[in-house]
């Protein structure tokens, strides 16, 4: 958009916006652990401790069988031996895309700390038991939202949604053990985890890459390397 003497253009206004502050924790490469989940959980703990908004929010990027890319923000549920865990309806657009092409990426961004983490690898379903446990751990309101109707399907009106949601909430409260059959927990099993940090001295990128060896566990299942910013 073209600016005027009284109002700069959109490009000018965007370029003038501040991005990060001066007091950033950065990344100590020499102190980085041998495997990425330890560093990730440490960064996440720091974000939680600092009161950063929604520190567990991540962008999930997928591509379907035809290669069409999509992205949306969701909530991380755990990081454990299965990988980076999240949940959704299996019949949602992201669930359908993952069934067609399991390769995906999660991106975390903590602006106040000047940090970003990119996790890439195949996504695997964790099975009915883990999915049911996740669904039952959700609030009544969250379960009602999942039960009210198929995610991303066309909606006739806000009133239609409210009617379906009220009915779903009543059902949840009448049947506390009710589990949505389509609900699924997934784990992204990382093949690559990249940590990016900004500091007054510049930017640092550290990538962990999983070993391609098979069979018995190797003493160093991850390799670390610095990348040009």
C-alpha positions in Angstrom: 0.0 0.0 0.0 1.3 3.5 -0.9 1.8 5.9 1.9 1.0 9.6 2.2 2.8 12.5 3.9 0.5 12.0 6.9 0.7 8.2 7.0 3.6 5.9 6.0 2.9 3.0 3.7 2.2 -0.4 5.2 5.7 -1.6 4.2 7.2 1.4 6.0 5.1 0.8 9.1 6.0 -2.9 9.1 9.7 -2.2 8.8 9.6 0.2 11.7 8.0 -2.3 14.1 10.3 -3.5 16.9 10.8 -7.3 17.0 12.8 -8.2 20.1 14.0 -6.4 23.2 17.6 -6.1 24.3 17.5 -8.4 27.3 17.3 -11.9 25.7 18.5 -15.2 27.2 20.1 -16.4 23.9 21.5 -19.8 23.4 24.7 -21.2 25.0 25.9 -23.7 22.4 28.7 -25.1 24.6 26.1 -26.0 27.3 23.6 -27.5 24.9 22.7 -31.1 25.9 23.3 -34.2 23.7 19.6 -34.6 22.8 17.1 -31.9 21.8 14.1 -32.7 24.0 16.1 -31.7 27.1 17.0 -28.3 25.6 13.4 -27.8 24.4 11.8 -28.6 27.8 14.3 -26.2 29.4 13.3 -23.4 27.1 9.7 -24.2 27.6 10.1 -24.2 31.4 11.8 -20.8 31.1 8.9 -19.5 29.0 6.4 -20.8 31.5 8.3 -19.4 34.5 8.5 -16.0 32.8 4.7 -15.9 32.3 4.9 -15.8 28.5 1.5 -16.0 26.9 0.5 -19.5 25.7 4.1 -20.9 25.7 2.7 -24.3 24.8 1.1 -23.1 21.5 2.7 -24.3 18.3 2.1 -24.1 14.6 1.5 -27.6 13.0 2.4 -27.7 9.3 1.1 -30.5 7.2 0.9 -31.5 3.5 -1.7 -33.8 2.0 -1.3 -36.4 -0.6 -1.3 -33.8 -3.4 1.3 -31.7 -1.7 -1.1 -28.9 -0.6 0.4 -27.3 2.5 -1.6 -26.2 5.5 -0.8 -24.8 8.9 -2.7 -24.1 12.1 -2.0 -23.3 15.8 -2.6 -26.0 18.4 -1.5 -26.9 21.9 1.4 -29.2 22.8 0.3 -31.9 25.3 3.6 -33.5 26.2 7.2 -34.3 25.3 8.1 -37.8 26.2 9.5 -41.0 24.7 6.9 -40.9 22.0 7.9 -37.5 20.8 6.1 -34.2 20.7 2.4 -35.0 21.6 -0.8 -33.2 20.4 -4.4 -34.2 19.8 -7.2 -33.5 17.4 -10.1 -35.2 15.6 -8.8 -37.8 13.2 -11.5 -36.6 10.7 -10.4 -33.0 10.8 -8.4 -31.5 7.9 -5.1 -32.0 9.8 -6.0 -35.5 10.8 -6.9 -36.4 7.1 -3.7 -34.8 5.9 -1.6 -36.8 8.4 -3.3 -40.0 7.3 -2.3 -39.2 3.7 1.2 -37.9 4.5 2.5 -38.3 8.0 5.5 -35.9 7.6 4.9 -32.7 9.5 6.5 -29.9 11.4 5.8 -28.1 14.7 7.1 -24.5 15.2 7.3 -22.8 18.6 7.9 -19.1 18.9 8.6 -17.2 22.1 8.9 -13.6 21.0 9.7 -12.2 24.4 12.7 -14.5 24.7 13.7 -14.2 21.0 13.6 -17.9 20.5 12.1 -20.3 18.0 12.1 -24.1 17.8 11.4 -26.1 14.7 10.6 -29.9 15.1 10.3 -32.0 12.0 9.5 -35.7 11.4 6.8 -38.3 10.9 3.6 -38.2 13.0 2.2 -41.4 14.4 -1.1 -42.0 16.1 -0.8 -43.1 19.7 -3.8 -45.4 19.8 -7.3 -45.5 21.3 -6.2 -45.7 25.0 -4.0 -42.6 24.8 -6.6 -40.8 22.7 -9.4 -41.6 25.2 -7.3 -40.5 28.1 -6.5 -37.2 26.4 -10.2 -36.6 25.6 -11.4 -37.3 29.1 -8.7 -35.0 30.6 -10.1 -32.0 28.6 -12.6 -29.6 30.2 -16.4 -30.1 29.7 -16.4 -27.1 27.4 -13.6 -28.4 25.2 -15.2 -31.9 24.9 -18.5 -30.3 24.0 -16.8 -28.3 21.3 -15.3 -31.5 19.8 -18.6 -33.3 20.0 -20.8 -30.6 18.7 -20.0 -31.1 15.0 -17.3 -32.1 12.4 -14.4 -29.7 12.5 -14.1 -27.3 9.6 -17.4 -28.5 8.0 -19.6 -25.7 6.7 -21.8 -24.1 9.4 -25.3 -22.8 8.7 -25.3 -20.1 11.4 -23.9 -19.2 14.8 -27.3 -20.2 16.3 -26.9 -23.7 14.8 -23.5 -24.0 16.4 -24.9 -22.8 19.8 -27.8 -25.3 19.7 -25.4 -28.2 18.9 -22.9 -27.1 21.5 -25.5 -26.8 24.3 -26.7 -30.3 23.4 -23.2 -31.6 23.4 -22.4 -30.0 26.8 -25.5 -31.6 28.3 -24.4 -35.0 26.9 -20.9 -34.6 28.3 -22.3 -33.8 31.8 -24.8 -36.6 31.6 -22.1 -39.1 30.4 -18.7 -38.1 32.1 -17.0 -41.1 30.5 -18.1 -40.4 26.9 -15.3 -40.4 24.4 -15.5 -39.1 20.8 -14.6 -42.0 18.5 -12.8 -39.7 16.1 -10.6 -38.2 18.8 -6.9 -39.1 18.3 -3.6 -38.4 20.1 -0.5 -38.1 17.9 3.2 -37.9 18.5 5.6 -36.2 16.1 8.8 -38.3 16.2 11.5 -35.8 15.4 14.2 -36.5 12.8 15.4 -32.8 13.1 15.0 -30.2 15.8 16.4 -26.7 15.2 16.8 -24.1 17.9 17.1 -20.4 16.9 17.9 -17.6 19.3 18.4 -13.9 18.9 20.7 -11.8 21.1 22.3 -8.4 21.0 25.4 -10.2 19.5 23.5 -11.7 16.6 21.5 -14.9 15.9 22.4 -18.5 16.6 21.0 -21.6 15.0 21.7 -25.0 16.4 20.3 -28.1 14.6 20.0 -31.6 16.1 19.7 -34.4 13.5 18.7 -37.9 14.4 21.0 -40.8 13.6 20.0 -42.9 10.6 21.6 -46.0 12.2 19.2 -48.9 13.0 19.4 -51.6 15.5 20.9 -51.2 19.0 20.9 -47.8 20.5 23.9 -45.7 19.6 25.8 -43.7 22.3 25.2 -40.5 20.3 21.8 -40.8 18.6 21.8 -37.1 17.7 24.4 -35.0 15.9 24.6 -31.2 16.5 25.7 -28.6 14.1 25.6 -24.8 13.8 23.8 -23.2 10.9 24.3 -19.9 9.2 21.5 -17.5 10.4 
